[in-house]
């Protein structure tokens, strides 16, 4: 289970930063959050975590796309 929190700080000039945090589960068994995967699976997930794109939308329209591996801007796929 992936839980993510997206916090953004964007100025009125359209520049800013985005912090993306996600958790994979609890370290100890509880009734609220499932347990995180074992350490060997966490290592596999860590290696794959930055495969993909971060896509930003405004009013249901894609406004930017970034490669998570390089953190560089990519042209939108339309």
Buried (B, 14 or more C-beta within 10 A) or exposed (E): EEEEEEEEEEEEEEEEEEEEEEEBEEEEEEEEBEEBBEEEEBEEEEEEEEEEBBEBEEEEEEEBBBBEEEEEEEEEEE
